[in-house]
Amino acid sequence: MFEQTFKNIDDILHKDAGCTSELDYTEQSSWLLFLKYLDALEADKATEAELEGKAYTFILDKAYRWETWAAPKTADGKLDHNTALTGDDLTEFVDRKLFPYLAGFKQRATGPNTIEYKIGEIFGEIKNRIQSGYNLRDVIERVDELRFRAQTEKHELSHLYEAKIKNMGNAGRNGGEYYTPRPLIRAMIKVLDPKIGERIYDAACGSAGFLCEAFEYLSPKATKAADLTTLQTRTFYGKEKKSLAYVIAIMNMILHGIEAPNVIHTNTLGENVNDIQEKDRYDVILANPPFGGKERQEVQQNFPIKTGETAFLFMQHFVKSLKAGGRAAIVIKNTFLSNTDNASVSLRKLLLESCNLHTVLDCPGGTFQGAGVKTVVLFFVKGSPTKKVWYYQLDPGRNMGKTNPLNDADLSEFVELQKTFADSGKSWNVEAAGIDQATFDLSVKNPDAGEAVVHRSPQNIMDEIAALDSESAEILANIKALL
């Protein structure tokens, strides 16, 4: 039922001049879903208060509640077409009154961890792109069909929303920013095995996939009310720079059951790592930071190892943000292991000397849809130097693509062998003492893989072609001479 509703919403948005891609569809359905969710949340809280004989103070003024402007109902519960706004009246109300009112919550909220502040953040960041008030009316009516009251309904909605994020990830060149394959995330979480009471952090959280999956992992372990409060309020922390990803992260966490997510809209790299104090540190860090970005000079000044590469700056932030004994699992481009530039070498040295880099998971090409880079996952514990690195070469035995993505079964052997750092045809150990102390090269070299394929440089190949060409020309000249 919900699936058809989502499809209908996309079909309507597809016809609207203001929405041109999957990214727009997800953004526009997100703010409407959020307001519908807020309506359900307020209704639940009002009922709860009534049962306890208390008065409930609504967050939103009556004129801005879903039941007033979006879906006013007649006595028999049907949409009241006489009072429901549509056409230009509707877009005018949404653009000129609703969005400014909601954006104002940021100033009025008591603090950043409140739902009021999140409302202000979201509506200060995005705008209504649905140009036709008639299309907007149609979308609202579809969203109004959705129910958020029962846990099963929220669960189904969260799955559908994840599917939308996945489509978004597949839609553009920067898809990997929005979508890290969930089986990979789940394997990373299983290895780190977070506990209730530990603080979990992602400084480049995108659509909050890591935080949502960590919540799914910990929820069944919450056996008492205090555990649930801990999970809701002081377990999951995220930062995100991009407006659209930030809005999607908030909505994704809400749909997974976290009412007021601790996600901040900020550029993490704008913070000086030397300002990070003990109170700012975390027990567990899970992340897939953006790579390939080029950070400005003034941002680089915030880090001891100067580099324009975004992912390398994030690595410094992660190491600094871990508590002593804290555990991390970070996705990074595989060239990080062997690059010879100063920043890469210094960063590998830092990692090996200040952390125990115990595991490197080598992911095959095609793990990330739409991203033509190979990645590895680094697992490390802060506070003691590396003695030994265990490598695992993931090989699902097939080419991966949109129709053939990574699944949980592909990673089950990795998770199992990792517990004992066992040697196998796909895994091996490297002693830290054997790592080159000048380059700190950590390349993945499977001793059981037979002869390594040597990739020749383009220049080398061109020289050989030129040599063959001149050889051919000489032979032809000799033949001509004989004729």
Secondary structure, 3 states (H helix, E strand, C coil): CHHHHHHHHHHHHHCCCCCCCHHHHHHHHHHHHHHHHHHHHHHHHHHHHHHCCCCCCCCCCHHHCHHHHCCCECCCCCECCCCCCCHHHHHHHHHHHHHHHHHCHHHHCCCCCCHHHHHHHHHHHCCCCCCCHHHHHHHHHHHHHCCCCCHHHHHHHHHHHHHHHHHHHHHCCCHHHHCCCHHHHHHHHHHHCCCCCCCEEECCCCCCHHHHHHHHHHHHHCCCHHHHHHHHHCCEEEEECCHHHHHHHHHHHHHHCCCCCEEEECCHHHCCHHHCCHHHCEEEEEECCCCCCECCHHHHCCCCCCCCEHHHHHHHHHHHHEEEEEEEEEEEEHHHHCCCCHHHHHHHHHHHHHEEEEEEEECCCCCCCCCCCCEEEEEEEECCCCCEEEEEECCCCCCCCCCCCCCHHHHHHHHHHHCCCCCCCCEEEEEHHHCCCCCCCCCCCCCCCCCCCCCCCHHHHHHHHHHHHHHHHHHHHHHHHHC
